[in-house]
Amino acid sequence: MCFDGDMINVICDNFERHDISTKIYTNDMPSECEFHLSYMCNMTWDLANYMHHAELRLYHRKNQVGYAEYHLNGTGGLSVMKWNSTKSKMDPVIDELLAGSNASAK
């Protein structure tokens, strides 16, 4: 489970950087919504909370059209990079996700 409050903002900002508008729904997704994204991320603690794993799945209607993942081996071990911001970790992951899908062409 992810308690990183930055994650949704980072996702939305990155999609908008790729000229893809976003909306957040907490209930049922409207039928006119052509694409949707699901994500999960795991946090751990070592002097501070940090994200060590995240998965993004992009769907066109009901078909998955993209997948990207961030993962720190061994939850980061002794690397100080484990405390990098969610943005610095997820920017390249979201770029990869959108490059591998046709969502940015829509």
C-alpha positions as CSV (number, residue, x, y, z in Angstrom):
1,M,0.0,0.0,0.0
2,C,1.3,3.5,-0.8
3,F,0.9,6.3,1.6
4,D,3.0,8.6,-0.6
5,G,0.8,11.7,-1.1
6,D,3.0,12.8,-4.0
7,M,2.2,9.8,-6.2
8,I,-1.0,11.1,-7.7
9,N,0.4,14.6,-8.3
10,V,3.5,13.1,-9.9
11,I,1.4,10.9,-12.2
12,C,-0.9,13.7,-13.2
13,D,1.9,16.2,-13.8
14,N,3.8,13.7,-16.0
15,F,0.7,12.9,-18.1
16,E,0.1,16.6,-18.6
17,R,3.8,17.0,-19.5
18,H,3.0,14.5,-22.3
19,D,-0.1,16.6,-23.3
20,I,-2.5,14.1,-21.8
21,S,-5.3,15.5,-19.6
22,T,-6.1,13.7,-16.4
23,K,-9.1,13.4,-14.1
24,I,-9.2,11.5,-10.8
25,Y,-12.3,9.4,-10.0
26,T,-13.0,7.8,-6.7
27,N,-16.2,6.1,-7.8
28,D,-17.1,4.5,-11.1
29,M,-15.3,5.7,-14.1
30,P,-17.5,7.5,-16.7
31,S,-18.2,5.5,-19.9
32,E,-16.7,8.3,-22.1
33,C,-13.3,7.8,-20.4
34,E,-11.3,6.0,-23.1
35,F,-8.1,5.4,-21.1
36,H,-7.5,4.8,-17.5
37,L,-4.5,4.0,-15.2
38,S,-4.2,1.9,-12.2
39,Y,-1.2,2.0,-9.9
40,M,0.2,0.6,-6.8
41,C,3.2,1.5,-4.8
42,N,4.9,0.1,-1.7
43,M,6.6,2.2,0.9
44,T,9.2,1.2,3.5
45,W,11.0,2.9,6.3
46,D,14.7,3.5,7.0
47,L,15.1,6.7,9.0
48,A,12.3,8.0,6.8
49,N,9.5,6.6,4.6
50,Y,10.4,6.1,1.0
51,M,8.9,4.4,-2.0
52,H,10.7,1.2,-3.1
53,H,8.3,-0.3,-5.6
54,A,5.6,0.9,-7.9
55,E,3.6,-0.5,-10.8
56,L,1.6,1.4,-13.4
57,R,-0.9,-0.2,-15.7
58,L,-2.5,1.8,-18.5
59,Y,-5.7,0.5,-20.1
60,H,-7.6,1.4,-23.3
61,R,-11.2,0.5,-22.4
62,K,-10.7,-2.9,-20.8
63,N,-7.4,-3.9,-22.6
64,Q,-4.1,-3.2,-20.9
65,V,-1.9,-1.2,-23.4
66,G,1.0,-0.3,-21.1
67,Y,2.9,-1.4,-18.1
68,A,5.9,0.2,-16.3
69,E,7.6,-0.6,-13.0
70,Y,9.9,1.1,-10.5
71,H,11.8,-1.3,-8.2
72,L,14.7,-0.9,-5.7
73,N,16.5,-4.2,-5.2
74,G,16.5,-5.2,-1.6
75,T,14.4,-2.1,-0.9
76,G,17.5,0.1,-1.6
77,G,19.9,-1.4,0.9
78,L,22.7,1.1,1.7
79,S,22.0,3.4,-1.3
80,V,21.1,7.0,-0.4
81,M,19.2,7.2,-3.7
82,K,16.4,5.3,-2.0
83,W,15.4,8.7,-0.4
84,N,15.1,10.4,-3.8
85,S,11.8,12.1,-4.4
86,T,8.9,10.2,-5.9
87,K,9.1,12.6,-8.9
88,S,12.7,11.7,-9.7
89,K,11.9,8.0,-9.4
90,M,8.7,8.0,-11.4
91,D,9.5,10.5,-14.2
92,P,11.5,8.0,-16.3
93,V,9.0,5.2,-15.4
94,I,6.0,7.2,-16.7
95,D,8.0,8.3,-19.8
96,E,8.6,4.6,-20.5
97,L,4.9,3.8,-19.9
98,L,3.7,6.4,-22.3
99,A,6.4,5.7,-25.0
100,G,5.2,2.1,-25.1
101,S,1.5,2.9,-25.5
102,N,-0.5,4.9,-28.0
103,A,-2.2,7.0,-25.3
104,S,0.0,10.0,-26.1
105,A,-1.2,9.9,-29.7
106,K,-4.8,10.4,-28.6
